[in-house]
Amino acid sequence: MKSLWNSFKIAFAMFSKIPVPQAEWTKENMKYMFCFFPFIGAVIGGITLLAAWAGIRFGFDQTFVTVVLILIPVLITGGIHVDGLLDTADAMSSWQERKRRLEILKDSNAGAFAVITACVYFLLWYGAYSQIGSNFRALCVMSTGFILSRSLSAMGVMMIPKAREDGTVAEFSRKAEDRTVRNVLIVYMVILLTVMMVLHPFYGAAAYGTAFVVFGYYRHMAMKYFGGTTGDLAGFFLCTCEVGMALVIAIVSNFVI
């Protein structure tokens, strides 16, 4: 139990800004860390629903509520995944050979394509949430999607070859209990499919399918252009997966109530 609790604390310390007690980052304490990574998505989803409910309950303008909903994941995670998205955008837009792309991923400076990608990314979120509006069932499905994206991201870390043997993702993967973590993540994804379909069969099926399509693209892109995944590429996947689900839910909600 102590190992599980420490893995929980390390997951939240690494992937969120939520204050947690400190834990020593040993192999024993980190081996179940990715089992708890999706829990951060549950926190984001819960706060998203709470903020949406408060906006409706107290009559806030939809534009204001939309901006709050967009910022919730960034504030909770500290933007760690958005950083990966922007680094990946710079690397992919460089059209350099593999080694140079990996170097660009590690560069802390933001290039022009990172800035453009950030603008497009947040505009897509704004458009999606504006369309979803006060459709609470659509918001519930999207909130569940924050858990699904992290389950798939963790699965990618476990299953996709690593682009660097000395990278953060490679280190975390080496310290993880592979079979147990994979099995737990599969259980999560089965449960999430059931929950999303119960919440709304059309929104749920569309969002769930979108997440796996994006995951397939992510794996293909990581292997073809980088020779495997990295922490930045995992962040790229998580961001594109979530905004992809939001856009699909927004489109479907325009035709199906």
FIKOLZA-1660 file (N, C-alpha, C; in steps of 0.1 Angstrom, whole numbers, plus 5000, padded with zeros to 4 digits):
% residues 257
   i   px   py   pz ch aa at
   1 5008 4988 5000  A  M  N
   1 5000 5000 5000  A  M CA
   1 5009 5013 5000  A  M  C
   2 5020 5012 5007  A  K  N
   2 5029 5024 5008  A  K CA
   2 5034 5027 4994  A  K  C
   3 5038 5016 4986  A  S  N
   3 5043 5018 4973  A  S CA
   3 5032 5025 4964  A  S  C
   4 5020 5020 4965  A  L  N
   4 5009 5026 4957  A  L CA
   4 5007 5041 4961  A  L  C
   5 5007 5044 4973  A  W  N
   5 5005 5058 4978  A  W CA
   5 5017 5067 4973  A  W  C
   6 5029 5062 4973  A  N  N
   6 5040 5069 4968  A  N CA
   6 5039 5071 4953  A  N  C
   7 5035 5061 4946  A  S  N
   7 5033 5062 4931  A  S CA
   7 5022 5073 4928  A  S  C
   8 5012 5073 4936  A  F  N
   8 5001 5083 4935  A  F CA
   8 5007 5097 4936  A  F  C
   9 5015 5099 4947  A  K  N
   9 5021 5112 4950  A  K CA
   9 5030 5117 4939  A  K  C
  10 5038 5107 4934  A  I  N
  10 5048 5110 4923  A  I CA
  10 5041 5114 4910  A  I  C
  11 5030 5107 4907  A  A  N
  11 5022 5110 4895  A  A CA
  11 5017 5124 4896  A  A  C
  12 5011 5128 4907  A  F  N
  12 5006 5142 4908  A  F CA
  12 5017 5152 4909  A  F  C
  13 5028 5149 4915  A  A  N
  13 5039 5159 4916  A  A CA
  13 5045 5161 4902  A  A  C
  14 5046 5151 4894  A  M  N
  14 5052 5152 4881  A  M CA
  14 5043 5158 4871  A  M  C
  15 5030 5155 4870  A  F  N
  15 5021 5159 4860  A  F CA
  15 5011 5169 4863  A  F  C
  16 5011 5175 4875  A  S  N
  16 5002 5185 4879  A  S CA
  16 5008 5195 4889  A  S  C
  17 5001 5205 4891  A  K  N
  17 5005 5215 4901  A  K CA
  17 4998 5214 4914  A  K  C
  18 4990 5203 4915  A  I  N
  18 4983 5200 4928  A  I CA
  18 4993 5197 4939  A  I  C
  19 4992 5204 4950  A  P  N
  19 5002 5201 4961  A  P CA
  19 4999 5187 4967  A  P  C
  20 5010 5179 4968  A  V  N
  20 5010 5166 4974  A  V CA
  20 5022 5164 4983  A  V  C
  21 5021 5155 4993  A  P  N
  21 5033 5153 5001  A  P CA
  21 5044 5147 4993  A  P  C
  22 5056 5150 4997  A  Q  N
  22 5068 5145 4989  A  Q CA
  22 5070 5130 4991  A  Q  C
  23 5075 5124 4980  A  A  N
  23 5079 5110 4981  A  A CA
  23 5092 5108 4973  A  A  C
  24 5100 5099 4978  A  E  N
  24 5113 5096 4972  A  E CA
  24 5111 5089 4958  A  E  C
  25 5118 5095 4948  A  W  N
  25 5116 5090 4934  A  W CA
  25 5125 5078 4932  A  W  C
  26 5121 5067 4938  A  T  N
  26 5129 5054 4936  A  T CA
  26 5121 5045 4927  A  T  C
  27 5127 5035 4922  A  K  N
  27 5121 5026 4913  A  K CA
  27 5109 5019 4919  A  K  C
  28 5110 5015 4932  A  E  N
  28 5099 5009 4939  A  E CA
  28 5087 5019 4940  A  E  C
  29 5090 5031 4943  A  N  N
  29 5079 5041 4945  A  N CA
  29 5073 5045 4931  A  N  C
  30 5080 5044 4920  A  M  N
  30 5075 5048 4907  A  M CA
  30 5069 5038 4899  A  M  C
  31 5069 5025 4903  A  K  N
  31 5065 5015 4894  A  K CA
  31 5051 5014 4890  A  K  C
  32 5042 5021 4898  A  Y  N
  32 5028 5021 4895  A  Y CA
  32 5023 5036 4892  A  Y  C
  33 5033 5044 4890  A  M  N
  33 5030 5059 4888  A  M CA
  33 5019 5061 4876  A  M  C
  34 5021 5054 4865  A  F  N
  34 5012 5056 4854  A  F CA
  34 4998 5050 4856  A  F  C
  35 4996 5042 4866  A  C  N
  35 4983 5038 4870  A  C CA
  35 4975 5050 4876  A  C  C
  36 4982 5060 4881  A  F  N
  36 4975 5071 4887  A  F CA
  36 4975 5084 4879  A  F  C
  37 4983 5083 4868  A  F  N
  37 4983 5095 4859  A  F CA
  37 4969 5099 4854  A  F  C
  38 4960 5089 4850  A  P  N
  38 4946 5093 4846  A  P CA
  38 4938 5099 4857  A  P  C
  39 4942 5098 4870  A  F  N
  39 4935 5104 4881  A  F CA
  39 4935 5119 4880  A  F  C
  40 4946 5124 4874  A  I  N
  40 4947 5139 4872  A  I CA
  40 4936 5143 4862  A  I  C
  41 4934 5135 4852  A  G  N
  41 4923 5138 4843  A  G CA
  41 4910 5138 4850  A  G  C
  42 4908 5129 4860  A  A  N
  42 4895 5129 4867  A  A CA
  42 4894 5142 4875  A  A  C
  43 4904 5148 4880  A  V  N
  43 4904 5161 4887  A  V CA
  43 4900 5172 4877  A  V  C
  44 4907 5172 4866  A  I  N
  44 4904 5182 4856  A  I CA
  44 4889 5181 4851  A  I  C
  45 4885 5169 4849  A  G  N
  45 4871 5167 4845  A  G CA
  45 4861 5171 4855  A  G  C
  46 4864 5168 4868  A  G  N
  46 4855 5172 4878  A  G CA
  46 4854 5187 4880  A  G  C
  47 4865 5194 4880  A  I  N
  47 4866 5208 4881  A  I CA
  47 4859 5215 4869  A  I  C
  48 4861 5209 4857  A  T  N
  48 4855 5214 4845  A  T CA
  48 4839 5214 4846  A  T  C
  49 4834 5203 4851  A  L  N
  49 4820 5202 4853  A  L CA
  49 4815 5211 4864  A  L  C
  50 4822 5213 4874  A  L  N
  50 4819 5222 4885  A  L CA
  50 4818 5236 4880  A  L  C
  51 4828 5240 4872  A  A  N
  51 4829 5254 4867  A  A CA
  51 4817 5256 4857  A  A  C
  52 4814 5246 4848  A  A  N
  52 4803 5247 4839  A  A CA
  52 4790 5249 4846  A  A  C
  53 4788 5241 4857  A  W  N
  53 4776 5241 4864  A  W CA
  53 4775 5255 4871  A  W  C
  54 4786 5260 4877  A  A  N
  54 4785 5273 4884  A  A CA
  54 4782 5284 4874  A  A  C
  55 4788 5283 4861  A  G  N
  55 4785 5293 4851  A  G CA
  55 4770 5294 4848  A  G  C
  56 4764 5282 4846  A  I  N
  56 4750 5281 4843  A  I CA
  56 4741 5286 4855  A  I  C
  57 4745 5281 4867  A  R  N
  57 4737 5284 4879  A  R CA
  57 4737 5299 4883  A  R  C
  58 4748 5305 4881  A  F  N
  58 4749 5319 4885  A  F CA
  58 4748 5329 4873  A  F  C
  59 4745 5324 4862  A  G  N
  59 4742 5333 4850  A  G CA
  59 4754 5340 4844  A  G  C
  60 4766 5334 4845  A  F  N
  60 4778 5340 4839  A  F CA
  60 4777 5340 4824  A  F  C
  61 4783 5350 4817  A  D  N
  61 4783 5350 4802  A  D CA
  61 4790 5338 4797  A  D  C
  62 4785 5332 4786  A  Q  N
  62 4791 5320 4780  A  Q CA
  62 4805 5322 4776  A  Q  C
  63 4808 5334 4771  A  T  N
  63 4822 5336 4767  A  T CA
  63 4832 5335 4779  A  T  C
  64 4828 5341 4790  A  F  N
  64 4836 5340 4802  A  F CA
  64 4838 5326 4807  A  F  C
  65 4827 5318 4807  A  V  N
  65 4827 5304 4811  A  V CA
  65 4836 5296 4802  A  V  C
  66 4835 5299 4789  A  T  N
  66 4843 5292 4779  A  T CA
  66 4858 5294 4782  A  T  C
  67 4862 5306 4785  A  V  N
  67 4876 5309 4787  A  V CA
  67 4881 5302 4800  A  V  C
  68 4872 5301 4810  A  V  N
  68 4876 5294 4823  A  V CA
  68 4878 5280 4820  A  V  C
  69 4869 5274 4812  A  L  N
  69 4870 5259 4809  A  L CA
  69 4883 5256 4802  A  L  C
  70 4887 5265 4793  A  I  N
  70 4899 5263 4785  A  I CA
  70 4911 5263 4794  A  I  C
  71 4911 5272 4804  A  L  N
  71 4923 5274 4812  A  L CA
  71 4924 5264 4823  A  L  C
  72 4913 5257 4827  A  I  N
  72 4914 5247 4838  A  I CA
  72 4925 5237 4836  A  I  C
  73 4926 5230 4825  A  P  N
  73 4936 5220 4823  A  P CA
  73 4950 5226 4824  A  P  C
  74 4952 5238 4819  A  V  N
  74 4965 5244 4819  A  V CA
  74 4969 5248 4833  A  V  C
  75 4960 5253 4841  A  L  N
  75 4963 5257 4854  A  L CA
  75 4966 5245 4863  A  L  C
  76 4959 5234 4861  A  I  N
  76 4961 5222 4869  A  I CA
  76 4974 5215 4866  A  I  C
  77 4977 5215 4853  A  T  N
  77 4989 5208 4849  A  T CA
  77 5001 5217 4848  A  T  C
  78 4999 5230 4849  A  G  N
  78 5011 5239 4847  A  G CA
  78 5015 5240 4833  A  G  C
  79 5007 5235 4823  A  G  N
  79 5011 5236 4809  A  G CA
  79 5021 5226 4805  A  G  C
  80 5024 5216 4813  A  I  N
  80 5035 5206 4809  A  I CA
  80 5032 5199 4796  A  I  C
  81 5019 5196 4793  A  H  N
  81 5016 5189 4780  A  H CA
  81 5016 5199 4769  A  H  C
  82 5011 5211 4771  A  V  N
  82 5011 5221 4760  A  V CA
  82 5026 5224 4756  A  V  C
  83 5035 5224 4765  A  D  N
  83 5049 5226 4762  A  D CA
  83 5054 5215 4752  A  D  C
  84 5049 5203 4755  A  G  N
  84 5053 5192 4745  A  G CA
  84 5047 5194 4732  A  G  C
  85 5034 5198 4731  A  L  N
  85 5028 5201 4719  A  L CA
  85 5035 5212 4711  A  L  C
  86 5040 5222 4717  A  L  N
  86 5046 5233 4710  A  L CA
  86 5060 5229 4706  A  L  C
  87 5068 5222 4714  A  D  N
  87 5081 5217 4710  A  D CA
  87 5080 5207 4698  A  D  C
  88 5069 5199 4698  A  T  N
  88 5067 5190 4687  A  T CA
  88 5064 5198 4674  A  T  C
  89 5056 5208 4676  A  A  N
  89 5053 5216 4664  A  A CA
  89 5065 5222 4658  A  A  C
  90 5074 5227 4666  A  D  N
  90 5087 5233 4661  A  D CA
  90 5095 5222 4654  A  D  C
  91 5096 5210 4660  A  A  N
  91 5104 5199 4655  A  A CA
  91 5098 5194 4641  A  A  C
  92 5085 5193 4641  A  M  N
  92 5079 5188 4629  A  M CA
  92 5079 5198 4617  A  M  C
  93 5079 5210 4621  A  S  N
  93 5079 5221 4611  A  S CA
  93 5093 5224 4605  A  S  C
  94 5103 5219 4612  A  S  N
  94 5117 5221 4607  A  S CA
  94 5120 5214 4595  A  S  C
  95 5114 5202 4593  A  W  N
  95 5117 5193 4581  A  W CA
  95 5131 5189 4581  A  W  C
  96 5137 5187 4593  A  Q  N
  96 5151 5183 4594  A  Q CA
  96 5151 5168 4595  A  Q  C
  97 5163 5162 4595  A  E  N
  97 5164 5148 4597  A  E CA
  97 5162 5144 4612  A  E  C
  98 5160 5131 4615  A  R  N
  98 5156 5127 4628  A  R CA
  98 5164 5132 4639  A  R  C
  99 5177 5132 4638  A  K  N
  99 5186 5136 4649  A  K CA
  99 5183 5151 4652  A  K  C
 100 5182 5159 4642  A  R  N
 100 5180 5173 4644  A  R CA
 100 5166 5176 4650  A  R  C
 101 5156 5168 4646  A  R  N
 101 5142 5169 4652  A  R CA
 101 5143 5167 4667  A  R  C
 102 5150 5156 4671  A  L  N
 102 5151 5153 4685  A  L CA
 102 5158 5164 4693  A  L  C
 103 5168 5171 4686  A  E  N
 103 5175 5182 4693  A  E CA
 103 5165 5194 4695  A  E  C
 104 5157 5196 4685  A  I  N
 104 5147 5207 4686  A  I CA
 104 5137 5205 4697  A  I  C
 105 5133 5192 4699  A  L  N
 105 5124 5189 4710  A  L CA
 105 5130 5193 4723  A  L  C
 106 5143 5192 4725  A  K  N
 106 5150 5195 4738  A  K CA
 106 5152 5210 4739  A  K  C
 107 5151 5218 4728  A  D  N
 107 5154 5232 4728  A  D CA
 107 5143 5240 4736  A  D  C
 108 5147 5247 4746  A  S  N
 108 5137 5254 4754  A  S CA
 108 5131 5267 4747  A  S  C
 109 5137 5271 4737  A  N  N
 109 5132 5283 4730  A  N CA
 109 5120 5280 4721  A  N  C
 110 5111 5289 4720  A  A  N
 110 5098 5287 4712  A  A CA
 110 5100 5293 4699  A  A  C
 111 5099 5286 4688  A  G  N
 111 5100 5291 4675  A  G CA
 111 5086 5296 4670  A  G  C
 112 5086 5301 4658  A  A  N
 112 5074 5307 4652  A  A CA
 112 5063 5297 4651  A  A  C
 113 5066 5285 4647  A  F  N
 113 5056 5275 4646  A  F CA
 113 5050 5271 4659  A  F  C
 114 5057 5272 4669  A  A  N
 114 5052 5269 4683  A  A CA
 114 5042 5280 4686  A  A  C
 115 5045 5292 4683  A  V  N
 115 5035 5303 4686  A  V CA
 115 5023 5302 4678  A  V  C
 116 5024 5299 4665  A  I  N
 116 5012 5297 4657  A  I CA
 116 5004 5285 4662  A  I  C
 117 5011 5274 4666  A  T  N
 117 5003 5262 4670  A  T CA
 117 4996 5265 4683  A  T  C
 118 5002 5273 4692  A  A  N
 118 4995 5277 4705  A  A CA
 118 4982 5285 4702  A  A  C
 119 4983 5294 4692  A  C  N
 119 4971 5302 4689  A  C CA
 119 4960 5293 4683  A  C  C
 120 4964 5284 4674  A  V  N
 120 4954 5275 4668  A  V CA
 120 4948 5266 4678  A  V  C
 121 4957 5261 4687  A  Y  N
 121 4952 5251 4697  A  Y CA
 121 4941 5257 4706  A  Y  C
 122 4944 5269 4711  A  F  N
 122 4934 5276 4720  A  F CA
 122 4922 5281 4713  A  F  C
 123 4924 5285 4701  A  L  N
 123 4912 5289 4693  A  L CA
 123 4903 5277 4690  A  L  C
 124 4909 5265 4688  A  L  N
 124 4901 5253 4686  A  L CA
 124 4893 5249 4698  A  L  C
 125 4900 5251 4710  A  W  N
 125 4893 5248 4722  A  W CA
 125 4881 5258 4724  A  W  C
 126 4884 5271 4721  A  Y  N
 126 4874 5281 4723  A  Y CA
 126 4862 5278 4714  A  Y  C
 127 4864 5274 4701  A  G  N
 127 4853 5271 4692  A  G CA
 127 4845 5259 4697  A  G  C
 128 4852 5249 4702  A  A  N
 128 4846 5237 4706  A  A CA
 128 4837 5239 4718  A  A  C
 129 4842 5246 4728  A  Y  N
 129 4834 5249 4740  A  Y CA
 129 4823 5259 4737  A  Y  C
 130 4825 5268 4728  A  S  N
 130 4814 5277 4724  A  S CA
 130 4803 5270 4718  A  S  C
 131 4806 5260 4710  A  Q  N
 131 4795 5252 4703  A  Q CA
 131 4788 5243 4713  A  Q  C
 132 4796 5237 4722  A  I  N
 132 4790 5228 4732  A  I CA
 132 4781 5236 4742  A  I  C
 133 4786 5248 4745  A  G  N
 133 4778 5257 4754  A  G CA
 133 4774 5250 4767  A  G  C
 134 4761 5250 4769  A  S  N
 134 4755 5245 4782  A  S CA
 134 4750 5231 4781  A  S  C
 135 4754 5224 4770  A  N  N
 135 4750 5210 4768  A  N CA
 135 4758 5201 4778  A  N  C
 136 4751 5199 4790  A  F  N
 136 4758 5193 4801  A  F CA
 136 4762 5178 4798  A  F  C
 137 4754 5171 4790  A  R  N
 137 4758 5157 4787  A  R CA
 137 4771 5157 4779  A  R  C
 138 4772 5167 4769  A  A  N
 138 4784 5168 4761  A  A CA
 138 4796 5171 4770  A  A  C
 139 4794 5180 4780  A  L  N
 139 4805 5184 4789  A  L CA
 139 4809 5172 4797  A  L  C
 140 4799 5164 4801  A  C  N
 140 4802 5152 4809  A  C CA
 140 4811 5142 4801  A  C  C
 141 4808 5140 4789  A  V  N
 141 4816 5131 4780  A  V CA
 141 4830 5137 4778  A  V  C
 142 4831 5150 4776  A  M  N
 142 4844 5157 4774  A  M CA
 142 4852 5156 4787  A  M  C
 143 4846 5157 4798  A  S  N
 143 4853 5156 4811  A  S CA
 143 4858 5142 4813  A  S  C
 144 4851 5132 4809  A  T  N
 144 4856 5118 4810  A  T CA
 144 4867 5116 4800  A  T  C
 145 4867 5124 4789  A  G  N
 145 4878 5123 4779  A  G CA
 145 4892 5127 4785  A  G  C
 146 4892 5136 4795  A  F  N
 146 4904 5139 4801  A  F CA
 146 4911 5127 4808  A  F  C
 147 4903 5118 4813  A  I  N
 147 4908 5106 4818  A  I CA
 147 4913 5096 4807  A  I  C
 148 4905 5095 4797  A  L  N
 148 4909 5086 4786  A  L CA
 148 4922 5091 4779  A  L  C
 149 4923 5104 4777  A  S  N
 149 4936 5108 4770  A  S CA
 149 4948 5105 4778  A  S  C
 150 4947 5105 4791  A  R  N
 150 4959 5102 4800  A  R CA
 150 4961 5087 4801  A  R  C
 151 4950 5079 4800  A  S  N
 151 4951 5065 4799  A  S CA
 151 4959 5060 4787  A  S  C
 152 4955 5066 4776  A  L  N
 152 4961 5063 4763  A  L CA
 152 4976 5068 4762  A  L  C
 153 4978 5080 4768  A  S  N
 153 4991 5086 4768  A  S CA
 153 5001 5077 4776  A  S  C
 154 4996 5072 4788  A  A  N
 154 5004 5063 4796  A  A CA
 154 5006 5050 4789  A  A  C
 155 4996 5045 4782  A  M  N
 155 4997 5032 4774  A  M CA
 155 5008 5034 4763  A  M  C
 156 5008 5046 4757  A  G  N
 156 5018 5049 4747  A  G CA
 156 5032 5048 4752  A  G  C
 157 5034 5054 4764  A  V  N
 157 5047 5053 4771  A  V CA
 157 5052 5039 4773  A  V  C
 158 5042 5030 4777  A  M  N
 158 5045 5017 4780  A  M CA
 158 5048 5008 4767  A  M  C
 159 5041 5011 4756  A  M  N
 159 5041 5003 4744  A  M CA
 159 5050 5008 4733  A  M  C
 160 5051 5021 4731  A  I  N
 160 5058 5026 4719  A  I CA
 160 5073 5026 4722  A  I  C
 161 5082 5022 4713  A  P  N
 161 5096 5023 4716  A  P CA
 161 5100 5037 4719  A  P  C
 162 5111 5039 4726  A  K  N
 162 5116 5052 4730  A  K CA
 162 5126 5058 4721  A  K  C
 163 5124 5070 4717  A  A  N
 163 5134 5077 4708  A  A CA
 163 5147 5079 4714  A  A  C
 164 5148 5080 4728  A  R  N
 164 5160 5082 4735  A  R CA
 164 5161 5072 4746  A  R  C
 165 5172 5066 4748  A  E  N
 165 5174 5057 4760  A  E CA
 165 5176 5065 4773  A  E  C
 166 5180 5078 4771  A  D  N
 166 5183 5086 4783  A  D CA
 166 5172 5096 4786  A  D  C
 167 5161 5095 4779  A  G  N
 167 5150 5105 4781  A  G CA
 167 5142 5102 4794  A  G  C
 168 5134 5112 4797  A  T  N
 168 5125 5111 4809  A  T CA
 168 5115 5100 4807  A  T  C
 169 5109 5099 4795  A  V  N
 169 5099 5088 4793  A  V CA
 169 5106 5074 4794  A  V  C
 170 5118 5073 4788  A  A  N
 170 5125 5060 4789  A  A CA
 170 5128 5056 4804  A  A  C
 171 5132 5066 4811  A  E  N
 171 5135 5064 4826  A  E CA
 171 5122 5060 4833  A  E  C
 172 5111 5067 4831  A  F  N
 172 5098 5063 4837  A  F CA
 172 5094 5049 4833  A  F  C
 173 5095 5046 4820  A  S  N
 173 5091 5033 4815  A  S CA
 173 5099 5022 4821  A  S  C
 174 5112 5024 4823  A  R  N
 174 5121 5014 4829  A  R CA
 174 5117 5011 4844  A  R  C
 175 5112 5021 4850  A  K  N
 175 5108 5020 4865  A  K CA
 175 5094 5015 4867  A  K  C
 176 5086 5014 4856  A  A  N
 176 5072 5010 4857  A  A CA
 176 5071 4994 4857  A  A  C
 177 5061 4990 4864  A  E  N
 177 5058 4976 4864  A  E CA
 177 5049 4973 4852  A  E  C
 178 5055 4969 4841  A  D  N
 178 5049 4969 4827  A  D CA
 178 5036 4962 4827  A  D  C
 179 5035 4949 4830  A  R  N
 179 5023 4941 4828  A  R CA
 179 5012 4946 4837  A  R  C
 180 5015 4949 4850  A  T  N
 180 5004 4954 4859  A  T CA
 180 4999 4967 4854  A  T  C
 181 5008 4977 4850  A  V  N
 181 5003 4990 4846  A  V CA
 181 4995 4989 4833  A  V  C
 182 4999 4981 4824  A  R  N
 182 4992 4979 4811  A  R CA
 182 4978 4973 4814  A  R  C
 183 4977 4963 4823  A  N  N
 183 4964 4957 4826  A  N CA
 183 4955 4967 4833  A  N  C
 184 4960 4975 4842  A  V  N
 184 4952 4985 4848  A  V CA
 184 4947 4995 4838  A  V  C
 185 4955 5000 4829  A  L  N
 185 4951 5010 4819  A  L CA
 185 4941 5004 4810  A  L  C
 186 4942 4991 4806  A  I  N
 186 4931 4985 4798  A  I CA
 186 4918 4985 4805  A  I  C
 187 4918 4982 4818  A  V  N
 187 4906 4982 4826  A  V CA
 187 4900 4996 4827  A  V  C
 188 4908 5006 4829  A  Y  N
 188 4904 5020 4828  A  Y CA
 188 4896 5022 4815  A  Y  C
 189 4903 5018 4804  A  M  N
 189 4897 5022 4791  A  M CA
 189 4884 5015 4788  A  M  C
 190 4883 5003 4793  A  V  N
 190 4870 4995 4792  A  V CA
 190 4859 5002 4800  A  V  C
 191 4862 5006 4812  A  I  N
 191 4853 5013 4821  A  I CA
 191 4849 5027 4815  A  I  C
 192 4859 5034 4809  A  L  N
 192 4856 5047 4803  A  L CA
 192 4847 5046 4791  A  L  C
 193 4849 5035 4783  A  L  N
 193 4840 5033 4772  A  L CA
 193 4826 5031 4776  A  L  C
 194 4824 5023 4787  A  T  N
 194 4811 5021 4792  A  T CA
 194 4804 5034 4797  A  T  C
 195 4812 5041 4805  A  V  N
 195 4807 5054 4811  A  V CA
 195 4804 5064 4800  A  V  C
 196 4812 5065 4790  A  M  N
 196 4810 5075 4780  A  M CA
 196 4797 5071 4771  A  M  C
 197 4795 5059 4769  A  M  N
 197 4784 5054 4761  A  M CA
 197 4771 5056 4770  A  M  C
 198 4772 5054 4783  A  V  N
 198 4760 5056 4791  A  V CA
 198 4757 5071 4792  A  V  C
 199 4767 5080 4793  A  L  N
 199 4764 5094 4793  A  L CA
 199 4757 5099 4781  A  L  C
 200 4762 5094 4769  A  H  N
 200 4755 5097 4756  A  H CA
 200 4761 5088 4746  A  H  C
 201 4753 5079 4740  A  P  N
 201 4759 5069 4731  A  P CA
 201 4766 5076 4718  A  P  C
 202 4760 5087 4713  A  F  N
 202 4766 5093 4701  A  F CA
 202 4779 5101 4705  A  F  C
 203 4777 5109 4715  A  Y  N
 203 4789 5117 4719  A  Y CA
 203 4800 5108 4724  A  Y  C
 204 4796 5098 4732  A  G  N
 204 4806 5089 4737  A  G CA
 204 4814 5081 4727  A  G  C
 205 4806 5075 4717  A  A  N
 205 4812 5067 4706  A  A CA
 205 4822 5076 4698  A  A  C
 206 4817 5089 4695  A  A  N
 206 4825 5098 4686  A  A CA
 206 4838 5102 4693  A  A  C
 207 4837 5105 4706  A  A  N
 207 4849 5109 4714  A  A CA
 207 4858 5098 4716  A  A  C
 208 4853 5086 4719  A  Y  N
 208 4862 5074 4722  A  Y CA
 208 4869 5070 4709  A  Y  C
 209 4862 5070 4698  A  G  N
 209 4868 5067 4685  A  G CA
 209 4878 5077 4681  A  G  C
 210 4875 5089 4683  A  T  N
 210 4885 5100 4680  A  T CA
 210 4898 5098 4687  A  T  C
 211 4897 5095 4700  A  A  N
 211 4909 5093 4708  A  A CA
 211 4918 5082 4703  A  A  C
 212 4912 5071 4698  A  F  N
 212 4920 5060 4693  A  F CA
 212 4926 5064 4679  A  F  C
 213 4918 5071 4671  A  V  N
 213 4924 5076 4658  A  V CA
 213 4936 5085 4660  A  V  C
 214 4935 5094 4669  A  V  N
 214 4946 5103 4672  A  V CA
 214 4958 5095 4678  A  V  C
 215 4955 5085 4686  A  F  N
 215 4966 5076 4691  A  F CA
 215 4973 5069 4680  A  F  C
 216 4965 5064 4670  A  G  N
 216 4972 5057 4659  A  G CA
 216 4981 5067 4651  A  G  C
 217 4976 5079 4649  A  Y  N
 217 4984 5089 4642  A  Y CA
 217 4997 5092 4650  A  Y  C
 218 4995 5094 4663  A  Y  N
 218 5006 5097 4672  A  Y CA
 218 5017 5086 4671  A  Y  C
 219 5013 5074 4672  A  R  N
 219 5023 5063 4671  A  R CA
 219 5030 5063 4657  A  R  C
 220 5022 5065 4647  A  H  N
 220 5028 5065 4633  A  H CA
 220 5038 5077 4632  A  H  C
 221 5034 5088 4636  A  M  N
 221 5043 5100 4636  A  M CA
 221 5055 5099 4644  A  M  C
 222 5054 5094 4656  A  A  N
 222 5065 5092 4665  A  A CA
 222 5075 5082 4659  A  A  C
 223 5071 5071 4654  A  M  N
 223 5080 5061 4648  A  M CA
 223 5086 5066 4635  A  M  C
 224 5079 5073 4627  A  K  N
 224 5084 5077 4614  A  K CA
 224 5094 5088 4615  A  K  C
 225 5090 5098 4623  A  Y  N
 225 5098 5110 4623  A  Y CA
 225 5108 5112 4634  A  Y  C
 226 5106 5104 4645  A  F  N
 226 5115 5105 4657  A  F CA
 226 5121 5092 4661  A  F  C
 227 5117 5081 4655  A  G  N
 227 5122 5068 4659  A  G CA
 227 5116 5062 4672  A  G  C
 228 5106 5068 4677  A  G  N
 228 5100 5064 4690  A  G CA
 228 5094 5076 4697  A  G  C
 229 5089 5074 4709  A  T  N
 229 5082 5085 4716  A  T CA
 229 5092 5091 4726  A  T  C
 230 5088 5103 4730  A  T  N
 230 5095 5111 4741  A  T CA
 230 5084 5117 4749  A  T  C
 231 5089 5124 4760  A  G  N
 231 5080 5131 4768  A  G CA
 231 5072 5142 4761  A  G  C
 232 5079 5149 4752  A  D  N
 232 5073 5160 4744  A  D CA
 232 5062 5154 4735  A  D  C
 233 5065 5143 4728  A  L  N
 233 5056 5137 4719  A  L CA
 233 5044 5131 4727  A  L  C
 234 5046 5126 4739  A  A  N
 234 5034 5122 4747  A  A CA
 234 5025 5134 4750  A  A  C
 235 5032 5146 4753  A  G  N
 235 5024 5158 4756  A  G CA
 235 5016 5162 4743  A  G  C
 236 5023 5161 4732  A  F  N
 236 5016 5164 4719  A  F CA
 236 5004 5156 4717  A  F  C
 237 5005 5143 4720  A  F  N
 237 4994 5134 4718  A  F CA
 237 4983 5138 4727  A  F  C
 238 4986 5140 4740  A  L  N
 238 4975 5143 4750  A  L CA
 238 4967 5155 4746  A  L  C
 239 4975 5166 4741  A  C  N
 239 4968 5178 4737  A  C CA
 239 4959 5176 4725  A  C  C
 240 4965 5170 4715  A  T  N
 240 4957 5168 4702  A  T CA
 240 4945 5158 4704  A  T  C
 241 4947 5149 4713  A  C  N
 241 4937 5139 4716  A  C CA
 241 4925 5147 4723  A  C  C
 242 4928 5155 4733  A  E  N
 242 4917 5162 4740  A  E CA
 242 4910 5172 4731  A  E  C
 243 4918 5180 4724  A  V  N
 243 4911 5190 4715  A  V CA
 243 4904 5183 4704  A  V  C
 244 4909 5172 4699  A  G  N
 244 4902 5164 4689  A  G CA
 244 4888 5159 4694  A  G  C
 245 4888 5154 4706  A  M  N
 245 4876 5149 4712  A  M CA
 245 4866 5160 4714  A  M  C
 246 4871 5172 4718  A  A  N
 246 4862 5183 4720  A  A CA
 246 4856 5188 4707  A  A  C
 247 4864 5188 4697  A  L  N
 247 4858 5193 4684  A  L CA
 247 4848 5183 4678  A  L  C
 248 4851 5170 4680  A  V  N
 248 4841 5160 4675  A  V CA
 248 4828 5161 4683  A  V  C
 249 4829 5162 4696  A  I  N
 249 4817 5163 4704  A  I CA
 249 4809 5175 4700  A  I  C
 250 4816 5187 4698  A  A  N
 250 4810 5199 4694  A  A CA
 250 4802 5197 4681  A  A  C
 251 4808 5191 4671  A  I  N
 251 4802 5189 4658  A  I CA
 251 4790 5179 4659  A  I  C
 252 4792 5168 4666  A  V  N
 252 4781 5159 4668  A  V CA
 252 4769 5165 4676  A  V  C
 253 4772 5173 4686  A  S  N
 253 4762 5180 4694  A  S CA
 253 4753 5189 4686  A  S  C
 254 4759 5194 4675  A  N  N
 254 4751 5203 4666  A  N CA
 254 4739 5196 4659  A  N  C
 255 4741 5183 4658  A  F  N
 255 4731 5175 4650  A  F CA
 255 4723 5166 4659  A  F  C
 256 4729 5162 4671  A  V  N
 256 4722 5152 4680  A  V CA
 256 4722 5159 4694  A  V  C
 257 4710 5160 4699  A  I  N
 257 4708 5166 4712  A  I CA
 257 4711 5156 4723  A  I  C
% end
